Amino acid sequence: IRIPKQGAKFIGCWKNHLWLCPNDRLGCIRVVDIETCKPLETIYTSSQVTSIIQIRNHMITGMKDGSIVVWEAKTRKIIQKVKFHITSVLSLIQIKEDQLLSLSNDSVCELRFNLI
């Protein structure tokens, strides 16, 4: 798999799709097929991705602007976006099947999602 020349800061995986978040100032996610090593899509985001986690059929990204975005992994479309933090989301941690913690420099939030 060809990693962007600037590196990949965060990597997530759903089935055979690798979600790469380049180590640059651009807000984007590059989705690559693991079996063929071919790029599938570059998704441009409104803010830089600072963390990523996979739960069921969803990818959840923490963003530099303090928001959390839930993506439908198959279609790679946003299904929910919420902003809980003032500063960048540093980490996302799954604590239960439908719960996760989001951490930033200013706060810790517990989130519950109704993910099918």
C-alpha positions in Angstrom: 0.0 0.0 0.0 1.4 3.4 -0.9 1.4 5.6 2.1 1.3 9.4 1.3 4.8 10.8 1.1 4.1 13.0 4.2 3.1 9.9 6.2 -0.2 8.8 7.8 -1.0 10.2 11.2 -4.1 8.0 11.8 -5.2 4.8 10.3 -8.5 3.0 10.6 -9.7 -0.2 8.9 -13.2 -1.4 7.9 -13.4 -4.8 6.2 -10.7 -4.5 3.4 -10.7 -0.7 3.3 -7.9 1.2 5.0 -8.7 4.8 6.0 -5.5 6.9 6.0 -5.4 10.3 7.5 -2.3 12.0 6.0 0.1 13.7 8.3 -0.5 17.2 6.7 -2.5 20.3 7.4 -5.2 19.3 4.9 -8.5 17.9 6.1 -8.8 14.7 4.2 -9.1 10.9 4.5 -7.7 8.6 1.9 -9.5 5.2 1.5 -7.5 2.4 0.0 -8.4 -1.2 -0.9 -6.1 -3.5 1.1 -6.2 -6.4 -1.4 -5.6 -4.4 -4.6 -3.7 -1.5 -3.0 -5.7 0.8 -5.2 -7.0 4.1 -3.9 -10.8 4.2 -3.7 -11.6 7.7 -2.7 -10.2 10.9 -1.1 -12.7 12.4 1.3 -12.2 16.1 2.0 -13.2 17.2 5.5 -13.9 20.6 7.0 -11.2 20.1 9.6 -8.1 18.0 10.0 -8.7 14.4 11.4 -7.0 14.0 14.8 -8.3 10.5 15.8 -10.2 7.6 14.2 -12.0 4.5 15.5 -14.1 1.8 13.9 -17.3 0.6 15.6 -19.4 -1.9 13.7 -20.1 -0.6 10.2 -19.0 2.9 11.1 -15.9 5.0 11.2 -15.8 7.7 13.8 -13.3 10.6 13.5 -12.3 13.2 16.0 -11.5 16.5 14.4 -9.1 19.4 15.1 -12.1 21.8 15.5 -13.4 19.7 18.4 -16.2 17.9 16.5 -16.8 14.2 16.2 -18.0 12.8 12.9 -19.8 9.4 12.4 -19.3 8.0 8.9 -21.2 5.1 7.3 -18.1 3.0 6.4 -19.5 1.3 3.2 -20.8 4.5 1.5 -18.2 6.8 3.2 -20.9 9.4 3.9 -21.4 11.4 7.0 -24.4 10.3 9.1 -23.8 12.5 12.2 -21.6 15.3 13.3 -21.5 16.8 16.8 -19.3 19.3 18.5 -18.5 18.7 22.2 -15.0 20.1 22.5 -13.5 23.6 22.2 -10.1 22.1 21.2 -8.9 19.2 19.1 -10.2 15.7 19.8 -7.0 13.9 20.9 -8.4 10.4 21.4 -11.6 8.3 20.9 -11.9 5.2 23.2 -14.7 2.6 22.9 -16.0 1.7 26.4 -19.1 -0.3 25.4 -20.7 -1.5 22.2 -22.5 1.8 21.7 -20.5 4.2 23.9 -17.2 5.9 23.6 -15.2 8.6 25.4 -13.7 11.5 23.5 -10.8 13.3 25.1 -9.4 16.7 24.4 -7.2 19.2 26.3 -10.3 20.9 27.6 -12.7 18.0 28.5 -13.7 14.4 28.5 -17.1 13.5 27.0 -19.1 10.3 27.1 -21.0 9.6 23.9 -23.8 7.2 23.1 -24.6 6.3 19.6 -27.5 4.4 18.1 -25.4 2.6 15.5 -27.1 -0.2 13.5 
